[in-house]
Amino acid sequence: MKDVQLERAGASHSLVDATIIIAFANDLDAQRLEKLQSLPEHFKKSFTKSSANQSLNVSVSEGKTESSTEFSGWTLDQISTSSDLLDWQLVVDQNRIMIKCLEYPGWSSFRDSSALWISQLSEFLDLANWPVQEIGVMFTDRFYWSLNDKSYQLGKFFNEHSRFLPESIKQSTPLWHLFQGWIEEADGREYIQNLNLSTQWEEKKPHKTEILNVIRCVKSANDELSGLNGDSAKAIMEKAHHDNKKTLNDLLTPETLEFIGLNS
């Protein structure tokens, strides 16, 4: 597409990151938190850099405020040997697990790698029966467009007949945002879906268009959230991937879909 740039040079798609976030219903107990101390050693083959996370505790007594920090988990990074950029990140805290991929290798690779690490974490920290509050998958697509304020056209990227775009956006300026969400049930699960569309334009920089799509499984009739399980997470990720593709096919123009390799 003319005058359009993507986040990483040479990328074949507009996906900036794909992320899965698993929120626990309860914080990890002292026994599991102690095991968490040795997590980097367990994952050193996949993640070469680690940094300890700290939680801030604040107490007020007799009019005095005291603060202290304590270990709460890890952030593990996988750095590209060719570019020195961050490719993968695994964050494990007392109340959540987050796996973020910034150099997207394709859906099956993202899904399988994430499910494997989730299974390994479940076994290592004994989380098979540790209740999960929700499992969310987030996709971020981003485009940079070199243009002047008189040449902006919504139809450059977006299908103007999309069910996700109201009339007010079609008549807007180059700067706009649209946040929307809905609840749906499928396969015995309840999902909350959020679609956030926005544009930004800083002085002397290209116009930026961003699509943030979040699909969260918050209930399951199949006891899938009664513990941390890689196969359950994998099934929810598949649903999220299907819904994200469906949304983008409705939202974007055929030219844009072809540009990002999603014209199917």
C-alpha positions as CSV (number, residue, x, y, z in Angstrom):
1,M,0.0,0.0,0.0
2,K,1.3,3.4,-1.0
3,D,2.9,5.5,1.8
4,V,2.1,2.9,4.5
5,Q,4.7,1.6,7.0
6,L,4.4,-1.2,9.6
7,E,5.9,-1.3,13.0
8,R,8.9,-3.5,12.2
9,A,10.9,-3.2,9.0
10,G,10.4,-6.1,6.7
11,A,7.2,-7.3,8.5
12,S,4.6,-9.1,6.4
13,H,1.7,-8.2,8.7
14,S,0.4,-5.3,10.8
15,L,0.2,-7.3,14.0
16,V,2.3,-5.5,16.6
17,D,1.8,-8.0,19.3
18,A,-0.3,-11.0,20.3
19,T,-0.8,-11.5,24.0
20,I,-2.5,-14.0,26.3
21,I,-3.2,-13.0,29.9
22,I,-4.4,-15.4,32.6
23,A,-5.7,-13.8,35.8
24,F,-5.9,-16.0,38.9
25,A,-9.0,-15.9,41.2
26,N,-6.6,-15.7,44.2
27,D,-3.0,-14.7,44.7
28,L,-0.4,-17.4,44.8
29,D,0.2,-18.7,48.3
30,A,3.5,-18.7,50.2
31,Q,4.5,-22.2,49.0
32,R,4.0,-21.4,45.3
33,L,5.5,-18.0,45.7
34,E,8.7,-19.6,47.1
35,K,8.8,-22.0,44.1
36,L,8.4,-18.9,41.8
37,Q,11.9,-17.8,43.0
38,S,13.5,-20.4,40.8
39,L,11.4,-19.8,37.7
40,P,14.2,-18.2,35.5
41,E,16.3,-21.4,35.9
42,H,13.3,-23.5,34.7
43,F,12.8,-21.4,31.6
44,K,16.4,-20.4,30.7
45,K,16.3,-22.3,27.4
46,S,13.5,-20.2,26.1
47,F,14.2,-16.9,27.8
48,T,17.7,-15.5,28.1
49,K,17.0,-12.4,30.2
50,S,15.1,-12.1,33.5
51,S,14.2,-9.4,36.0
52,A,12.5,-9.8,39.4
53,N,9.1,-8.0,39.8
54,Q,8.5,-6.1,43.0
55,S,5.2,-5.2,44.7
56,L,4.9,-2.1,46.8
57,N,3.4,-2.3,50.3
58,V,2.3,0.8,52.1
59,S,1.2,1.0,55.7
60,V,0.0,3.9,57.9
61,S,0.5,3.8,61.6
62,E,0.2,6.6,64.1
63,G,0.2,9.2,61.3
64,K,3.3,7.8,59.7
65,T,3.4,6.2,56.3
66,E,5.9,3.4,55.6
67,S,6.5,1.7,52.3
68,S,8.4,-1.5,51.4
69,T,8.9,-3.7,48.4
70,E,8.8,-7.5,48.2
71,F,9.4,-10.1,45.5
72,S,6.2,-10.8,43.5
73,G,7.3,-12.6,40.3
74,W,9.4,-12.4,37.2
75,T,9.6,-10.9,33.8
76,L,11.4,-13.1,31.3
77,D,12.5,-11.9,27.9
78,Q,13.5,-13.6,24.7
79,I,15.7,-11.2,22.7
80,S,16.3,-11.6,19.0
81,T,20.0,-12.4,18.3
82,S,19.8,-10.7,14.9
83,S,18.1,-7.4,15.8
84,D,18.5,-7.2,19.6
85,L,14.7,-6.5,19.8
86,L,12.3,-8.2,22.2
87,D,10.6,-11.1,20.5
88,W,8.7,-12.8,23.4
89,Q,8.0,-11.8,27.0
90,L,6.7,-14.0,29.8
91,V,5.5,-12.3,33.0
92,V,4.5,-14.3,36.0
93,D,3.2,-12.5,39.1
94,Q,1.2,-13.5,42.2
95,N,-2.1,-13.0,40.4
96,R,-1.5,-13.4,36.7
97,I,0.5,-14.9,33.8
98,M,1.1,-12.9,30.6
99,I,2.7,-14.1,27.4
100,K,3.4,-11.5,24.8
101,C,4.8,-12.0,21.3
102,L,6.2,-9.0,19.6
103,E,7.7,-10.7,16.6
104,Y,4.7,-12.7,15.5
105,P,5.8,-16.0,13.8
106,G,2.3,-17.0,12.7
107,W,-0.8,-18.2,14.6
108,S,0.0,-21.9,15.1
109,S,3.5,-21.1,16.5
110,F,2.1,-18.4,18.9
111,R,-0.7,-20.7,20.0
112,D,1.5,-23.8,20.5
113,S,4.4,-22.0,22.2
114,S,2.0,-20.2,24.6
115,A,0.1,-23.4,25.4
116,L,3.4,-25.3,26.1
117,W,4.6,-22.6,28.5
118,I,1.3,-22.5,30.3
119,S,1.4,-26.3,30.7
120,Q,4.9,-26.1,32.0
121,L,4.0,-23.3,34.5
122,S,1.0,-25.3,35.7
123,E,3.2,-28.3,36.4
124,F,6.1,-26.4,37.9
125,L,3.9,-24.3,40.3
126,D,1.3,-27.0,40.8
127,L,-1.6,-24.9,39.4
128,A,-3.8,-27.6,37.9
129,N,-6.4,-26.9,40.6
130,W,-5.7,-23.2,41.2
131,P,-8.8,-21.2,40.1
132,V,-8.6,-18.9,37.1
133,Q,-10.7,-15.8,37.0
134,E,-10.4,-15.2,33.2
135,I,-8.3,-15.9,30.2
136,G,-7.9,-13.0,27.7
137,V,-6.3,-12.8,24.3
138,M,-5.3,-9.4,22.9
139,F,-4.3,-8.5,19.3
140,T,-2.8,-5.2,18.3
141,D,-2.6,-4.1,14.7
142,R,-0.9,-0.8,13.7
143,F,-0.4,1.2,10.5
144,Y,1.6,4.3,9.8
145,W,0.5,6.5,6.9
146,S,2.6,9.4,5.5
147,L,0.1,12.0,4.5
148,N,-1.0,15.6,5.0
149,D,-4.2,16.6,6.8
150,K,-6.1,17.2,3.6
151,S,-5.5,13.8,2.1
152,Y,-6.8,11.6,5.0
153,Q,-9.5,9.1,4.0
154,L,-11.1,6.7,6.3
155,G,-11.4,4.2,3.4
156,K,-7.6,3.9,3.2
157,F,-7.7,1.2,5.8
158,F,-11.4,0.7,6.8
159,N,-14.4,-0.7,5.2
160,E,-16.8,2.2,5.5
161,H,-19.8,-0.2,5.4
162,S,-18.5,-2.1,8.4
163,R,-21.0,-2.8,11.2
164,F,-18.3,-1.6,13.7
165,L,-18.2,2.0,12.3
166,P,-20.9,4.5,13.1
167,E,-21.8,7.4,10.9
168,S,-20.0,9.9,13.2
169,I,-16.7,8.2,12.5
170,K,-17.3,8.3,8.7
171,Q,-17.6,12.1,8.9
172,S,-14.8,12.7,11.4
173,T,-11.4,14.3,11.1
174,P,-8.1,12.3,10.8
175,L,-8.1,12.1,14.7
176,W,-10.7,9.9,16.3
177,H,-11.2,7.0,18.6
178,L,-14.0,4.4,19.0
179,F,-14.2,2.0,22.0
180,Q,-16.9,-0.7,22.0
181,G,-17.7,-4.0,23.7
182,W,-20.2,-6.8,23.9
183,I,-20.9,-10.1,25.6
184,E,-21.5,-13.4,23.9
185,E,-21.8,-17.1,24.7
186,A,-20.2,-19.9,22.7
187,D,-19.4,-23.5,23.4
188,G,-20.4,-23.3,27.0
189,R,-18.2,-20.2,27.6
190,E,-19.0,-16.5,28.2
191,Y,-16.8,-14.0,26.5
192,I,-16.4,-10.2,26.8
193,Q,-15.2,-8.7,23.6
194,N,-13.7,-5.2,23.3
195,L,-12.7,-3.5,20.1
196,N,-10.8,-0.3,20.4
197,L,-10.0,1.8,17.3
198,S,-7.9,4.9,17.4
199,T,-5.8,7.3,15.4
200,Q,-2.9,9.6,16.5
201,W,-0.9,12.2,14.7
202,E,2.1,13.8,16.3
203,E,3.9,16.7,14.6
204,K,6.4,15.6,11.9
205,K,5.4,12.0,12.3
206,P,3.3,9.6,10.2
207,H,-0.4,9.3,11.0
208,K,-0.9,6.2,13.2
209,T,-4.0,3.9,13.1
210,E,-4.3,1.3,15.8
211,I,-6.7,-1.6,16.2
212,L,-6.8,-3.3,19.6
213,N,-9.0,-6.4,19.9
214,V,-9.4,-8.1,23.2
215,I,-11.4,-11.4,23.7
216,R,-11.8,-12.5,27.3
217,C,-13.3,-15.8,28.5
218,V,-14.8,-15.0,31.9
219,K,-17.0,-18.1,32.5
220,S,-17.0,-21.7,31.4
221,A,-19.6,-24.4,32.0
222,N,-16.9,-27.1,31.5
223,D,-14.8,-26.2,34.7
224,E,-12.0,-25.0,32.4
225,L,-11.3,-22.2,34.8
226,S,-11.1,-24.4,37.8
227,G,-7.3,-24.7,37.3
228,L,-4.5,-23.7,34.9
229,N,-4.5,-26.0,31.9
230,G,-2.7,-25.5,28.6
231,D,-5.3,-27.4,26.5
232,S,-8.1,-25.2,27.9
233,A,-6.1,-22.1,27.2
234,K,-5.4,-23.4,23.7
235,A,-9.1,-23.8,22.9
236,I,-9.9,-20.3,24.1
237,M,-7.0,-18.9,22.0
238,E,-8.5,-20.6,19.0
239,K,-11.8,-19.0,19.6
240,A,-10.1,-15.6,20.0
241,H,-8.1,-16.0,16.8
242,H,-11.2,-17.0,14.8
243,D,-13.1,-14.0,16.2
244,N,-10.2,-11.6,15.5
245,K,-10.0,-12.7,11.9
246,K,-13.7,-12.4,11.5
247,T,-13.7,-8.8,12.9
248,L,-10.8,-7.7,10.7
249,N,-12.5,-9.1,7.6
250,D,-15.5,-7.0,8.4
251,L,-13.6,-3.9,9.4
252,L,-10.9,-3.5,6.8
253,T,-10.9,-2.9,3.0
254,P,-9.9,-5.7,0.6
255,E,-6.7,-3.9,-0.2
256,T,-5.8,-3.7,3.5
257,L,-6.6,-7.4,4.0
258,E,-4.4,-8.3,1.1
259,F,-1.6,-6.1,2.4
260,I,-1.5,-7.9,5.8
261,G,-2.1,-11.3,4.2
262,L,-5.6,-11.8,5.6
263,N,-7.7,-11.8,2.5
264,S,-9.4,-15.1,3.1
